[in-house]
């Protein structure tokens, strides 16, 4: 038998080693026998993503614990099981004899009546790390309610699927505050739910005199360099079109463009957020032009497909499929703007903002977090005109969040 060189051995060892076994906050809570919640009446804000490392739901874990009393459950957009479509109002219901309050219907903030008999509100939801995903808006409003009603607020922390380093986008202009952009953080904000809660508490609620009694139960063995794939945890789809932990990267690359609703970004087909396509596009030409840009960490291939549902159901669409080849190097937000630049050069008679309804342009601005980027871009449809605006204030944000970080 031939001897394996030390270098080859180390390579094989590294290649075959499993991902780090990170413990999310719920498992840390279990590990220490629910000490932080022992004897308390608890309201749990969660959904289908609230599971431990073995995929047992936090709702069931709490119901089966003799240490705590689960009084009520609160759910964000998409509902307790994640079955509702984006934007679909959620009704309150009962689940295993527990009252389940909707925070995505007529009420988006827990009321005093909902919080009666509760000592602590516990938040356990896996987020996607993007400002426009509404779970973090629910988080902030629930923290306000906890402060106003003198309730303890406990975060069971979870990984940011990107990692704790990657940040992109200008922090939200508060003139454009909405449920799809509630806090002055970048589009990719680079924090765990627990760290974001600390930021909200220190930067926003404190200024309003509404700072809540916040406690974070941190993860074990997670560090800022880790993407979700590095954690050893299993991904639970956070909503209908986020089936895996790579999807948030593609959401950042196409999601803002998708708000215009004039080209398909793969929602309705098997590649949500991973395509950009329309009936009139020449896919080979578009792919060639996009690849000629030599954008870091991304490649494009021509694609033709027919969505199975949605606006373009059974319509033949042509465009590109996006492949993110280097997640750290890729500048994700710019991808959709580079597409718009190339599209404008190829099809100057089909300016995308002219094709969009005014309501969709408003949503584009709300998700972008400002109207300055759209106004500057549509003058010439050139990415160079908005490069500074896209990340304006980002360095200041990075310095400001240091005091709220939990992990190295």
N, C-alpha and C positions, 0 to 999 in steps of 0.2 A: 504493500500500500504506500502510495506516495505521500510524503510529508506535506502538510499544508503550511504555507508561509504564515508568519505572524500577522502580516498585513491582511492576507486573505481571510484568516481566522477572525480577526477583529471586524472585518467587513461583514462576514456571514453572521457573526454574533449580533451586530447592530441591525442587520437586515431582518433577523428572525425574532428580535426582542419585541415583546408586546408593548403597546402603548402604556404610558404611566397610568396607574390606577388611582385616579382622582376621586375623592369623596365629596359629593355635593353637600350643601348645608343640611338637607334632610337626613342624610346618612350620619353626619356628624352629630346631629340632634339625637338620633337613635343610639349612636355610640356612647353618648354620655347620659343615656337613660332619661332623656327629655328634661334634664335639669332646669333649663332656662324657661320652660313652660309648665313645670310641675305644679299641679293644683289649680291651674288657671282655666277660666272659660275662654275658649278660643274661637275667633272668626278667621276662616282660612280663605285667602284670595288665591285661586289656583285654576288650573284647567288640565287638559290631558297631558301636558308636559310636566306636571308636578308629580314626578315619580322618583323613587330611589334608584340606586345603581342596579337593582334587580328588576326594575320596571313595575314595582308595586306602587300604587297611587298613594300620594300623601293623604288623600281623604280617607282611604282605608286604613292607613297606618295610624292616623289620629283616632278614627273610630274604634280601633282595636286596642288602643293604649289605655291603660288604667291610670296613667299619670296626668292626663289632661281631659278636658271635657269639650268636645267639638260642638259648638252652639249653632254655627251657621257657616255656609260656604258662599263666596262671592266669585263671580266669573267675569272675565273681560270679553272683548270682541271674539267671535267664533264660538263662544259657549263653553260649557264645562267639558264637552267631549271633542271640541274642535271641529264640529261638523257643519257649522254655519258658514255661509259665504261672507266674503269681505263686505263690510257695510251693512249686513243684514241685522236688524234689531234683534235682541235676545230677550226672551221673556223669563221672568223668575219661575222657579219650579221647585219640586222636591226630589231629593236623591237619597235613597236609603234612609228615609224618615228625617233627613236633615233639610232645612230650608236652604234653597239655593237662590241667592239674590243676583239679578243681572246688573252689571255695571256697564252694559252697552245696550241701553234701550232708552226709556224716558229718563232714567237716572244713570249718571255716570260717576257719581260720587256717593259713597255710603252716607245715608242719612242717620240722624240721631236715633230714629226709631229702629233702623236696621242694626244699630250698634248696642242696643239695650241688652244688658246682661253679659256683655263681652268685656273681658279684661285686656286681651291682647289680640291685635290684628296681625296675622302671619301671612307673609307673601312668599309663594313658591311657584314661580313661573319661569320657564326657559325663554329667554329673549333672543332676538336675532342680531342685536348690536346696531340697529339702524333707528335713527330718530323718528322716522315716519311710521314705524310699527307701533300700534296704539297701546300695546301692553304697558309701555313706560308712562304713557299719559294716565292710564288707570293707576299705576303705582303712585304717581305724584298726587293725584286727587285723593287717593285713599290715605296717604300720609297727612294731607291737609285735614281730612275728616278725623283722623286719629288725634291730631293736635287739638282740634276744636272740641273734641269730646273727651279729652284726657284719657286716651287709650294708648297703651304701649304698642309700638309697631316693630315687628320682628321680621327680618329678611332671612330666608334660607337661601344662601347664595349659590349661584350657578355660573358656569363659564360664559365668557363672551365668545361666540363661535369664531370670530376672526382671531382674536388673541387680546392681550391687554395693552398692545402697543399701537396697532394700526388705527389711525385717525385720518379722516378726510372730510373736507367741506367746511365752509364758513359756519360758525355758530349761528343759530336761528336769530333773525331780526325779530324782536318781540312784537313788532307791529304786525307780524304775520303768524302770531300765535294761534294755534288751532289744535284740534285733537290729533292731527297727524304731524304736529310739531309743537310740543307744549313747553319745551325747555330750551334755553340758550346753549345748546350743545351742538357739535358738528354732526353731519349726516351719519358718518361712522364715528362713534363717540369713544370707543376704546376703554369702556369701563364694564365691570360686572354689575349685576343688579344691586348688590350691596354697596358698591362704590358709588354708583349713580344715586342711590338713595342718600348717601352721605353728602354728595354734592347738592342734591335738591334741598336737603335739610339746612346745610350751611350757607348756600348761596341764594336761596329763594325763600324758603319758609321762615328762616331766621330774620330776613329783612322785613317780612310781613308781621313779625311778632307771633308766628305760628309754628315755631320749631317743635317737632314732635319728639317724644321719648323713643328714640330709635336704637335698636340693637341689631347687629348683624351677626349671624352664625356663619362664619367663613368656611370655605372649602378647605380640605386638607390636600396637600401635595399638588396644588395648582400654582403655576407661575405665569408671569406676563407674556412669556414667549409662546405659550401653548395655544394652538388652535384647538377646536373641539376634537378633531381627529387624534390629537395627541393625548387626550384625557383617558382613553379606555372606556368612556361612557358610551351608551347607546343613544342615538338620536330619536326622539319622539317628534314627529311632524308638528311644528308649531302652529300651522294652519294648512288649509287645503293645498296650497301651492308651494309649500316649503317642506318637501319630502325628505330632505337630507341636509346635513350640516354644511355642505358646500353652496347650497342655494343662496344664502345671504350675500355671498360675493357677487353673484349674478344679479341679485336684486339691486345692489348698489350700482351695477353697471348699466341697467336698463330701466329700473323702476320709475325714475323721474320722467324719462321719456314716455313710459307707458301711460302716465297720467293724461297725456294728450288724447289717447284713444284713437289715433289715426294710423298707426302701424302696429302690427302684432309683435309682442315680446315673448310669445310662446305660451302664454296663459290660454288655456283651451286646447292645447296640444300636449304632448308628452314631455316637453322641454320648457317648463315655466321659467321665464326670465332669461333664457339662454339663447334666444333668437331675436333678430330684428328683421321683419319681413312685411311686404305689401304686394298687392296684385301687380303693380306696374314695374317692380324692380327686376333688373337683370342680375340674377344671383352671382354668376361668374364674374361679371364686371365689378359688382359691389365688393365681393370677396377680394378680388385682385387689388382694388383701390384701398380697401381697409388694411390689407396686409402690407401694402407699399408704404404705409405710414410708419411701420416698424415700431409700433407701440410696445413698450416694455411689458413682458409677462402675459401677452395675449395674442391669440391667433384666431383666424376666421376661416370658415369653409362655406362654400355655397350650399344652400339648402332650399328645397321645395317641399311644402307640406300642406295638409288640409286640417285645420282645427276640428275637433270633435264637438265643441260647444262654444258658446259665446258669440260675440259680434261677427266673427268671420267663419262660423260653422259651415263646413263643407265647401269653403272657398279656397281655391288654389293660391297659395302665397309663396313668394320668392324672396330670398334674402340671404342672411348669413347666420350660421350658428357660431356662437362665441365659445372659445376655449381659453380659460384662464390657466396659463402654464406656470406662472410664478406669482403666487398669491401675495407675497411680500412686495414684489417689485411693481406689480400692476397698479396704475392709477385708475381706480375703478370708476369714479364719477365722470371722468373725462370721456370714457368710451362712448357713452350715448351722445355726447356733444360732438365728438369726432364723426360719429355716424351722420349726425345732422349736417355737419359741414360738407362731408363727401356727398350726401344725398342732395344737398342744394346745388352742388357743382354738376351732378349728373342729371338732376331733374328740377331745374330752376323754376319751372311752371307749377311745381307742387310744393310750395313752401308749407312746411308742416304746421306752423302756428296759424297760417291762414286757413288750413283745412280743419282746425280744431274749433269746437264750440267755446264760447266765452267761459262757460262753467268749467270746462276742462283746462283752459288756460289759468283760471283761478286756482284750480287744484295743483297744477304744475308749480305755480308760485308758492303755494302753501307748503308743498312737499320740499321744494328747493329751499324754502325758508326766507325768501326775499323775492322781489320782482326785479331787482337791479341786474341780476344775471341774465334773465330773459331779455330785458330791454337792451342791454349791451350786446348780447349775442345776435339778436335778430337784425341789427343794423347791417352786418356783413356776413353773418353765419360763419364766423371764424373763431376757433377755440382760443387762439392767441389773444383775442379781445377780452376774454373772461378769465384767463388763467389766474390772475391775481385775485379777482373777485371770488373765484371758487373756493379759495382757502384763506380769505381775509379773516384775520383774527384767530387763526388756528394756533399759532405759536403762543399767543397770550393764554388761550384756553389750556394748552398743555402745561404751562407753568402753574396755572391756577388750580388744576386738579390734583397736583402732587400731594397736597395736604389731606386729600380724601382717599388716597390709595391704601389698600389693605395688603396687597401682594407685591412681591419684588419681581 
